[in-house]
Amino acid sequence: MALRNIIPVAAFVLLAGAGAHAETVKFTFATTNGVRDFSSQAAVRWQKAMREASRGALDMTFIPGGALGGDNQLLQQLSNNEIQIHVAGPVVVHNLVKQYQCMEAEFVYNDEAHGLRVWNGPLGKEVSYALEKDYNITLLAVGARGARHLTANKPIEKPEDLKGVKVRVTNKLREDIFKAYGALPGVLPVSELYGGLQQGVFDAQENPISTIWGNKFYEVQKFISLTGHVQSYFVFAGNKKFVDSLKPEHRNIFDATLADAVTWMNKAVAEEEDDLLRKIEKTGRSRVVKPDVAAFQKIAEPIVRQYAAERCKPGLLDEIAKHAN
């Protein structure tokens, strides 16, 4: 969460050589994201850089693909210090501190930079403090994930195209919005989603392009509709007891190498999304559709306002809007 001052990694190599490597700190980073997801690629870069900068003193095991369970299970394991690091979209606000859940809601951000200002500003710090207080979880960093888009087995160009379509969604607000579009929304862990789409349990799903690519959803979905209905972000969270237990020299390396990995990830998301769409279309499995985004937004916005008024921190949407410029 950038709550500490970050200093370049190179500054700590000599520190590590001076004795930090005498004690090896082993810990586990688990995620439901696939190995090709940008967050997983960033995790591998972080793992390598941290190990090198600490001369092996910081030894992180990375377990992707939901091998240790779905996000709800992983957040429980994180809270209990059974795993020490987790990354996902903002499931922490949807599952644990729901008063902030509209920080990942339909059409609340003007663009990606707007959301990053919110997540890396006072509201992000509030989320971290709430998680620390109740769950022993702290936010370590928030980075770009890209907008969420809709995939389906038929072209979705306007909301009425979703009538009767079974769509996998991730939270109650999204469920309400897709019902308003005429869809039949439901939930399913991302680790089970490929099979669910393949078997026809769902006809459609929505995720960022990097997740659609990383989890190969394009193999079992014929169309990608660029709705951009949610600006989503990767949230790197840590077990607070574990993070606070790190020696200062280890914590500095931990923070600095993570910051470098997130910077790489942000750049990759910005530069490679169009390339991923081209790669997907080149497979011949899925075709890109450009929908009437304004029509989706018109239906979603009043639902988000009502939902926020009833379930979220008072004034949350106004606070988000303050960071628009």
C-alpha positions as CSV (number, residue, x, y, z in Angstrom):
1,M,0.0,0.0,0.0
2,A,3.1,2.1,-0.1
3,L,2.7,3.1,3.5
4,R,6.4,2.9,3.9
5,N,9.1,4.8,2.0
6,I,10.4,2.7,-0.9
7,I,14.1,2.8,-1.7
8,P,15.7,1.2,-4.8
9,V,16.4,-2.5,-4.4
10,A,20.1,-2.1,-5.1
11,A,20.5,-0.1,-1.9
12,F,19.8,-3.3,0.1
13,V,22.0,-5.8,-1.6
14,L,25.0,-4.9,0.6
15,L,22.8,-5.0,3.7
16,A,21.7,-8.5,2.8
17,G,25.3,-9.5,2.3
18,A,26.2,-8.1,5.7
19,G,24.2,-10.8,7.5
20,A,20.6,-10.6,6.6
21,H,20.9,-13.9,4.9
22,A,22.0,-15.7,8.1
23,E,18.3,-16.3,8.9
24,T,16.0,-17.6,6.2
25,V,12.4,-16.4,6.3
26,K,10.2,-18.8,4.4
27,F,6.7,-17.8,3.5
28,T,3.8,-18.6,1.1
29,F,2.1,-16.4,-1.5
30,A,-1.1,-18.0,-2.9
31,T,-3.6,-16.8,-5.5
32,T,-6.5,-18.1,-7.6
33,N,-5.0,-16.3,-10.7
34,G,-3.5,-18.5,-13.4
35,V,0.2,-18.6,-14.1
36,R,-0.2,-16.4,-17.2
37,D,-2.0,-13.6,-15.4
38,F,-0.1,-10.4,-15.1
39,S,-0.3,-10.6,-11.3
40,S,1.2,-14.0,-11.3
41,Q,4.0,-12.9,-13.6
42,A,4.6,-9.9,-11.3
43,A,4.7,-12.4,-8.3
44,V,7.4,-14.5,-10.0
45,R,9.4,-11.4,-10.7
46,W,9.0,-10.3,-7.1
47,Q,10.0,-13.7,-5.8
48,K,13.2,-13.8,-7.9
49,A,14.2,-10.2,-7.1
50,M,13.5,-10.5,-3.4
51,R,15.5,-13.7,-3.2
52,E,18.5,-12.2,-5.1
53,A,18.5,-8.9,-3.1
54,S,18.3,-10.7,0.2
55,R,20.9,-13.4,-0.8
56,G,18.3,-16.1,-0.2
57,A,17.1,-14.8,3.2
58,L,13.6,-14.0,1.9
59,D,12.4,-17.3,0.5
60,M,8.9,-17.0,-0.9
61,T,6.9,-20.0,-2.3
62,F,4.4,-18.9,-4.9
63,I,1.3,-21.1,-5.5
64,P,-1.0,-19.9,-8.3
65,G,-4.2,-21.3,-9.9
66,G,-6.3,-21.8,-6.8
67,A,-4.3,-24.8,-5.7
68,L,-4.8,-23.9,-2.1
69,G,-8.5,-23.0,-2.5
70,G,-10.8,-20.2,-3.7
71,D,-10.4,-16.5,-2.7
72,N,-12.7,-16.9,0.4
73,Q,-10.5,-19.8,1.6
74,L,-7.3,-18.0,0.8
75,L,-8.4,-14.8,2.7
76,Q,-9.2,-17.0,5.7
77,Q,-5.8,-18.7,5.4
78,L,-4.2,-15.2,5.2
79,S,-6.0,-14.0,8.3
80,N,-4.8,-17.1,10.2
81,N,-1.2,-16.7,8.9
82,E,-1.4,-20.1,7.1
83,I,-0.4,-18.2,4.0
84,Q,1.3,-14.8,4.2
85,I,0.6,-13.1,0.9
86,H,-2.5,-13.1,-1.4
87,V,-3.4,-11.2,-4.6
88,A,-6.7,-10.9,-6.4
89,G,-9.1,-8.3,-7.6
90,P,-10.6,-6.3,-4.7
91,V,-12.3,-9.4,-3.1
92,V,-11.2,-8.0,0.3
93,V,-13.7,-5.2,0.1
94,H,-16.5,-7.4,-1.2
95,N,-16.0,-10.1,1.3
96,L,-14.4,-8.6,4.5
97,V,-14.9,-4.8,4.7
98,K,-18.1,-4.4,2.7
99,Q,-18.6,-0.7,3.6
100,Y,-15.9,-0.1,1.0
101,Q,-17.2,-2.5,-1.7
102,C,-18.2,0.3,-4.1
103,M,-14.5,1.0,-4.6
104,E,-15.0,-1.7,-7.2
105,A,-18.3,-0.9,-8.7
106,E,-19.7,-0.3,-12.2
107,F,-18.7,3.0,-13.8
108,V,-17.5,4.8,-10.6
109,Y,-14.1,5.6,-12.1
110,N,-13.5,7.8,-15.2
111,D,-10.4,5.8,-16.1
112,E,-7.7,3.5,-14.6
113,A,-5.6,6.4,-13.2
114,H,-8.7,7.7,-11.3
115,G,-9.1,4.4,-9.5
116,L,-5.4,4.1,-8.7
117,R,-5.5,7.5,-7.1
118,V,-8.4,6.3,-4.9
119,W,-6.8,3.0,-3.9
120,N,-3.4,4.5,-3.2
121,G,-4.9,7.5,-1.3
122,P,-6.8,8.0,2.0
123,L,-9.6,5.6,1.1
124,G,-7.1,2.8,0.5
125,K,-5.4,3.5,3.8
126,E,-8.9,3.3,5.5
127,V,-9.4,-0.1,3.9
128,S,-6.1,-1.3,5.2
129,Y,-6.7,-0.1,8.7
130,A,-10.2,-1.8,8.8
131,L,-8.6,-5.1,7.6
132,E,-5.8,-4.9,10.1
133,K,-8.3,-4.2,13.0
134,D,-10.7,-7.1,12.2
135,Y,-8.7,-9.6,10.2
136,N,-5.0,-9.2,10.8
137,I,-4.6,-8.4,7.1
138,T,-2.8,-5.4,5.7
139,L,-2.7,-4.0,2.1
140,L,0.8,-4.1,0.7
141,A,0.2,-2.6,-2.8
142,V,-2.5,-2.0,-5.3
143,G,-1.8,-2.0,-9.0
144,A,-3.5,-1.9,-12.4
145,R,-5.6,-4.9,-13.5
146,G,-7.5,-3.4,-16.4
147,A,-11.2,-2.9,-17.0
148,R,-13.6,-5.8,-16.7
149,H,-15.2,-6.9,-20.0
150,L,-17.9,-9.4,-20.8
151,T,-17.3,-12.7,-22.7
152,A,-20.2,-14.8,-24.0
153,N,-21.2,-17.4,-26.6
154,K,-23.1,-14.7,-28.6
155,P,-22.2,-11.1,-29.4
156,I,-23.3,-8.7,-26.6
157,E,-23.7,-5.2,-28.1
158,K,-26.5,-3.8,-25.9
159,P,-28.0,-4.7,-22.5
160,E,-31.0,-6.4,-24.0
161,D,-28.7,-8.9,-25.7
162,L,-28.2,-10.3,-22.2
163,K,-31.8,-11.4,-21.7
164,G,-31.8,-14.9,-20.4
165,V,-28.0,-15.3,-20.6
166,K,-26.5,-17.1,-17.6
167,V,-23.6,-14.9,-16.5
168,R,-21.0,-15.7,-13.8
169,V,-20.5,-12.6,-11.6
170,T,-18.5,-12.0,-8.4
171,N,-20.7,-10.0,-6.0
172,K,-24.2,-8.9,-5.0
173,L,-24.0,-5.5,-6.6
174,R,-22.9,-7.0,-10.0
175,E,-25.7,-9.5,-9.6
176,D,-28.3,-6.7,-9.3
177,I,-26.9,-4.9,-12.3
178,F,-26.8,-7.9,-14.6
179,K,-30.4,-8.7,-13.5
180,A,-31.3,-5.2,-14.6
181,Y,-29.7,-6.0,-18.0
182,G,-32.0,-9.1,-18.2
183,A,-29.3,-11.7,-17.5
184,L,-29.4,-14.6,-15.1
185,P,-26.4,-14.0,-12.9
186,G,-24.7,-16.4,-10.5
187,V,-21.5,-17.0,-8.6
188,L,-18.7,-19.5,-9.1
189,P,-15.0,-19.5,-7.9
190,V,-12.7,-18.4,-10.7
191,S,-10.8,-21.7,-10.3
192,E,-13.9,-23.6,-11.4
193,L,-15.0,-21.1,-14.1
194,Y,-13.3,-22.6,-17.2
195,G,-15.1,-25.9,-16.6
196,G,-18.3,-24.1,-15.8
197,L,-18.2,-22.3,-19.1
198,Q,-17.1,-25.4,-21.0
199,Q,-20.0,-27.4,-19.5
200,G,-22.6,-24.7,-20.1
201,V,-23.2,-24.0,-16.4
202,F,-22.7,-20.4,-17.5
203,D,-23.1,-18.8,-20.9
204,A,-21.0,-15.8,-20.1
205,Q,-18.6,-14.2,-17.6
206,E,-16.8,-10.9,-17.0
207,N,-13.2,-10.2,-16.2
208,P,-10.2,-8.1,-17.3
209,I,-8.5,-9.1,-20.5
210,S,-5.4,-10.3,-18.6
211,T,-7.6,-12.8,-16.7
212,I,-9.5,-13.8,-19.8
213,W,-6.1,-14.6,-21.4
214,G,-4.4,-16.0,-18.3
215,N,-7.2,-18.4,-17.6
216,K,-7.9,-19.2,-21.3
217,F,-11.6,-18.3,-21.1
218,Y,-11.4,-17.4,-24.8
219,E,-11.2,-21.1,-25.5
220,V,-14.7,-21.6,-24.2
221,Q,-16.3,-18.3,-25.1
222,K,-16.9,-17.1,-28.7
223,F,-17.1,-13.3,-28.1
224,I,-15.4,-10.7,-26.0
225,S,-17.6,-7.6,-25.6
226,L,-15.5,-4.5,-24.5
227,T,-18.0,-3.2,-22.0
228,G,-15.3,-1.8,-19.6
229,H,-18.1,-1.7,-17.0
230,V,-15.6,-1.9,-14.0
231,Q,-12.1,-0.5,-13.6
232,S,-10.5,-3.3,-11.6
233,Y,-7.3,-3.4,-9.6
234,F,-5.0,-6.1,-8.2
235,V,-4.8,-5.9,-4.4
236,F,-1.7,-7.5,-2.8
237,A,-2.5,-8.2,0.8
238,G,-0.3,-9.6,3.6
239,N,-0.8,-11.2,7.0
240,K,0.0,-8.2,9.3
241,K,1.6,-10.3,12.0
242,F,4.0,-11.8,9.5
243,V,4.8,-8.5,7.7
244,D,5.4,-6.8,11.1
245,S,7.7,-9.6,12.1
246,L,10.2,-8.9,9.3
247,K,13.5,-7.4,10.4
248,P,13.9,-3.8,9.1
249,E,16.5,-4.8,6.5
250,H,14.2,-7.6,5.3
251,R,11.2,-5.4,5.3
252,N,13.0,-2.8,3.2
253,I,13.9,-5.4,0.6
254,F,10.4,-6.9,0.7
255,D,8.8,-3.5,0.1
256,A,11.2,-2.3,-2.6
257,T,11.1,-5.5,-4.7
258,L,7.3,-5.6,-4.5
259,A,7.1,-2.0,-5.6
260,D,9.3,-2.8,-8.6
261,A,7.1,-5.8,-9.5
262,V,3.9,-3.7,-9.3
263,T,5.5,-1.0,-11.4
264,W,6.3,-3.6,-14.0
265,M,2.8,-5.0,-13.8
266,N,1.2,-1.6,-14.3
267,K,3.3,-1.1,-17.4
268,A,2.5,-4.5,-18.7
269,V,-1.3,-4.0,-18.3
270,A,-1.1,-0.6,-20.0
271,E,1.0,-1.9,-23.0
272,E,-0.1,-5.4,-23.5
273,E,-3.9,-5.5,-23.3
274,D,-4.3,-4.7,-27.0
275,D,-1.7,-7.3,-27.9
276,L,-3.5,-9.9,-25.8
277,L,-6.8,-9.2,-27.7
278,R,-4.9,-9.6,-31.0
279,K,-3.5,-12.9,-29.7
280,I,-6.9,-14.1,-28.6
281,E,-8.5,-13.2,-32.0
282,K,-5.6,-14.9,-33.8
283,T,-6.5,-18.2,-32.1
284,G,-9.8,-18.1,-34.0
285,R,-11.6,-19.1,-30.8
286,S,-13.1,-15.7,-29.9
287,R,-14.0,-12.4,-31.6
288,V,-13.9,-8.9,-30.2
289,V,-17.2,-6.9,-30.1
290,K,-17.5,-3.2,-29.4
291,P,-20.8,-2.6,-27.6
292,D,-22.9,0.5,-26.8
293,V,-21.1,1.2,-23.4
294,A,-23.3,4.2,-22.6
295,A,-26.4,2.0,-22.7
296,F,-24.9,-0.3,-20.0
297,Q,-23.8,2.7,-18.0
298,K,-27.2,4.3,-18.0
299,I,-28.8,1.3,-16.4
300,A,-26.0,0.6,-13.9
301,E,-25.4,4.1,-12.4
302,P,-28.7,4.5,-10.5
303,I,-28.4,0.9,-9.1
304,V,-24.8,1.7,-7.9
305,R,-26.0,4.9,-6.2
306,Q,-28.8,3.1,-4.4
307,Y,-26.6,0.2,-3.4
308,A,-24.0,2.6,-2.0
309,A,-26.5,4.6,-0.1
310,E,-27.9,1.4,1.6
311,R,-24.7,-0.6,2.1
312,C,-21.5,1.4,1.9
313,K,-19.7,4.1,3.9
314,P,-21.7,7.3,3.8
315,G,-20.4,9.6,1.1
316,L,-18.1,7.0,-0.4
317,L,-19.1,7.7,-4.0
318,D,-18.5,11.5,-3.4
319,E,-15.1,10.7,-2.0
320,I,-14.3,8.6,-5.1
321,A,-15.5,11.4,-7.3
322,K,-13.1,13.9,-5.6
323,H,-10.1,12.1,-7.1
324,A,-11.4,12.2,-10.7
325,N,-8.8,14.8,-11.7
